[in-house]
C-alpha cells in the first residue's frame, strides 16, 4: 500500500509496517487514513488471526506525530485544537481507539517508540522489543498531550509513580527498563527480533482463534469490573467460542493425540 503503510498477509498473519523510515516513521494524516483502511480490512478478514505492527528500517518503530506537518498546519491556520482521541480526524478510529478489536496485535519495536509511536505499542497486546528500543511520551515538553491514550494507558499499565515520573517529565525509558516494569514481554538483541516475534506469533496460531478473541475481549472488558460482575457478564466472543466447532475440536484432538484443525467457527 502507499501513503506510508505496508500491509502484507501470509497465512493467518497480517504484517502492518509503518513505512516512512526517512522521517523515523512519523505519522502524518495520510498515514492515519491508510492505517484505518488496514485495520478495517484486518478486522473484517476471517482468515487473519493475528497482526504484527512494526516500523520500517532500523532506527524507529515510530516517533509519533509528524510535527513538521503539524507546524505547517499551524502556520496555515488549519491545525485547530487537539485533545483526547481522533474522532472527527483522518483515520478514526485509530488503533488506539479500536476498543472492540479482539484479534491480537503484536508490536515489534526497534529503535525509537516515541509519542504516538509509544501510544500505538501501548495499545497492542504483546510487545517485543530489541535491546536498542527506547520508549517515551515527550508531549509535556512540546506543550502537547499524549491524547492517543498514552496518558490513560501508561497510568494503567505501570505502577502509579513510575507512570507519573515518565508522563510529567517526558523522560525516556530503555527497553530493559520497560521490560522490568512489565510494558514489554521480551527484549532481545536486534538481530534476534524477527525470530522472537515469529515465535510468539506461532504460539498464538497454535491456539484456537475464537478462544484467543474471547480471552482478549473478556480480559479487556472485565479489567475495570468487580470480579463478581465479570463472572456474570456475557461476552460477545465467548458466546461465539462456546458454541463453535473449535470448542469441540480442541478436546477431541487432545484425546486423539493429534494437532487440532482450527476453523475459526
N, C-alpha and C positions, 0 to 999 in steps of 0.2 A: 504494500500500500504506500501511497505517497503521503505528503504532509507530515513527515517526521515520525511515522509509526510503521513498523513492520509487523505483519500478522501472519503467522505460519501455523499450519495444522499438520500433525503427524500422529497417526493412530488416534488415541483418545486425548492427545495433549495439544493445547494451543500455546504457542510462544508469542508473547507480545513484547516487542522491543521498542523502547523509546529511542528514536533514531535521528538525533541531531548532535552527533559527537563533537562537531566543531564548536558548539556552544555548551558543551558538557550536558547535553540532553535537556537543556532548559525548555520549559513547556510554554509555547505560545498558543494563541487562540485557535489556530488551525489544527494544532496538535490535539487540543482538547476535543474539538469536533470529531476528529478521526478516531480518537480513543473511545468516544461514546458509541460510534458505529461498531467498533471492535467488540466492546463489552456487550452490546446488544446481540451481536452475532454469536459470541461465545455462550451467552446465557440461553439463546434460542436453539442452538445446535445440540441435539441429544447425544451425538457422538463425541462431543467434547466433555471430558470428565474432570479435567484439571487444567489450570493455566499457569504458565511461568511468566512472570513480569520481570524484565531486565532492561539494562541500558546498553546502547552500542558503545564500542570502544572500551578502553581500559581505565579511563580517568574518572568516570562518573556513572552512577546509576541515574541520577538526575539532580541538578542543583535547584529545581523548583521553577517558580515563575520566571518567565523571560522578562527581566527588569528593563532591558533596552526597549522592548515593545511597550511595556507599561509606561516608561518615561516618554516615549513618542506620543502615546495616547494622552498622557497628562499635558504635554505641550500643546496638543491639538484640542484640548478641552473635551475629549471624548471618554476619558477614563471613568468618570463618575466616582462613586464611593464603593468601598468593598468591605464586607464583613463576613459572617459565617456562611459557608455553603456556596453553591454555584447555581442555585435556582435563578432562571432568567438569563444565565450567561451561556456562551457557547460550550457545548459538551455536557450539559446537565442531563441526567445525573452522572457526575463523575464517579470513579470507583470509590472514592472516599464517602460517597453518599448512597451507594447501592446496598442499602441495608437488607434487602431481600435476596441478594445474590448468595445462594447456598452452595454453589460449586466452589471447591477450594482454589485459592490463588497462592502460589509460592513466589516470594520475591527473591531474586538472585542479585545480590548487591555487591558491586565492586566500585571502589573509589568513593566519590562524594555522594551522599544522600542528604541533601540539604533542603530546608524549607519544604516546599510542596513535594519534593522527591522523598524526603523522610516521611511526610504525611501519607504518601502512597504506600510505602513499606509498612507503616503502622496499620494500614487498612487491609494488609494481606494476612493470611492465616499462618503461614510458615515463612520465616525469614532466614536465608542462608547468606552469610557474608564472607567475603575474602578478608584476610588479615589486614589489608590496606584500606578497608572501608572506614568512612568517617560519617557520623550522623550528627545533625544539628538542626535546631529551629531558631535561626538568627533573626526572626521577624522583628523582635523588640529593638534591635539595633538599627532597623530601617524604618521605624515608625509604622510598621505594619502589624498584622495579626496572623497567627497560624490558624487561619479561618477554614482550612480544608480538613478540620478535625484534629489537627495536631495538638492544640491546647486541651482538647477533651480526651483524646486517646492517650496522650502521654501521661496525663493525670490519672488515668485508669490503669494503665499498663505498667507503671512504675510505682515504687513507694513515693509517698507524697513529697517528701523533702528532696528526693532525687529529681522528681519531675519539676518542682519549683526551681531548683538550682539551675536546671538547663533552660527552662522557659524564661525565667526572669533575667538571665544573663546572655542568652544566646550561645553559651559555651557548647563546644562540640564534645562528642564522646567517641572514643575509639571503638572498633568492632569488638575487641576483647571486653571493654567495659560494658558495651551493650549486651554482650553475652552474659556477663556477670549479673546484670540487672534483669535478665530474663526477656529482653526485647528481641534477641536473636537466638535461633535454635542451634546454630552451629557456625563456628568460624574455622576456615581452612585456608591454607596458602592459596594464592591466586591461581596457580596452575592446577589446583585440585577442585576449583569451584564448580566447574561444569559437571564433573563426575559426582561430586557430592549432591548437587541438585538432582541429577539424574537418579541417584539412589533414593532420594526422598520421593520423587515422582513415581518411581517404580513401586515403592511401598504403598503409596496411595492407590495406585492402579490395581494392586493385589486385593484391595478392599472392594466391597460391593458399592457401586456408585450411589445407590439410593441410601445406603447406610451412612456414607460419608456426608451426603447432603442433609440427611436427617440429624446427624450428630452436630454438624456445623450450625444448623438452624436452632436446634434445642439449646446448645451451649450459648450461642449469641443472644437469643431472645430471653433466656432464663437468668442470665448473669445478674440482672438487677431485680429479679423477683425473689420474694421469700421462698424458701425451699418447699414449703407445703403447696404454695401456688404453682410452682414449677411442676410438681408431680401431677397436679390436676389439670394442667394446660394441654389442650390438643394442638399439636404442631402439624402444619401442613405436610411437610415431607416425611414425618414419622407416620402419618396416616397412609401415605403412599407406600412407604417401605414395608409396613407391617402387612399390607395386603398384596405385596408384589411376589412375582415368581422367584426373585432373587432371595427372598426371605425363606423360601423352601429349598432353593438350590444350595445355599451355604451349608446347612446341616447335612443334607444328603451327600454332598461332595466330601465332607469331612468323614462321614461314616464309610463311604465307599473308597476312601483313601485316594482321591484324585483332586486335581485342581478344579475349583469352581468355574463355571462358564457364566459370567455375569452378563445379563441382558439389559440392565438398567430399567427394568419394568417388571 
